[in-house]
Amino acid sequence: MTRKLTVGIALAMLAGLVMFDLATATLDPFAAPAVFALGSGQAAAGAHCAAMPE
């Protein structure tokens, strides 16, 4: 009984978070960055692996 209650609460909270995100987000697929930038010519930026030592 406790496990079912915990799973139900977790799923309800996850569904609430998704609904909140969809309600407050501005979805513009044309302004979104590429999911994979393989061969696009774009350099990696903003990550520790992109920081070159000087």
C-alpha positions in Angstrom: 0.0 0.0 0.0 2.8 2.4 0.9 4.7 1.7 -2.3 1.6 2.4 -4.5 1.0 5.6 -2.6 4.6 6.8 -3.0 4.6 6.0 -6.8 1.3 7.8 -7.2 2.5 10.9 -5.4 5.7 10.9 -7.4 3.9 10.5 -10.8 1.4 13.2 -9.8 4.3 15.6 -8.9 6.1 14.8 -12.2 2.9 15.4 -14.2 2.4 18.7 -12.3 6.0 19.7 -13.1 5.6 18.9 -16.8 2.3 20.8 -16.9 3.8 23.8 -15.1 6.8 23.8 -17.5 4.5 23.6 -20.6 2.3 26.4 -19.3 5.2 28.8 -18.5 7.6 28.0 -21.3 7.8 29.9 -24.6 8.1 27.1 -27.2 9.8 28.3 -30.3 11.3 25.4 -32.2 13.0 27.8 -34.7 14.9 29.6 -32.0 16.0 26.5 -30.2 19.6 25.3 -30.4 20.4 22.2 -32.4 20.1 19.0 -30.4 23.1 17.5 -32.2 25.6 19.9 -33.9 27.5 17.2 -35.7 29.2 18.7 -38.7 27.4 22.0 -38.5 30.6 24.0 -38.1 29.6 25.3 -34.7 32.3 25.3 -32.1 31.6 23.9 -28.6 31.1 26.6 -26.1 30.0 27.0 -22.5 31.4 23.7 -21.1 34.6 22.7 -19.3 35.7 20.7 -22.3 35.5 23.8 -24.5 37.8 25.8 -22.3 41.2 25.7 -23.9 44.2 26.3 -21.7 46.2 29.5 -22.3 
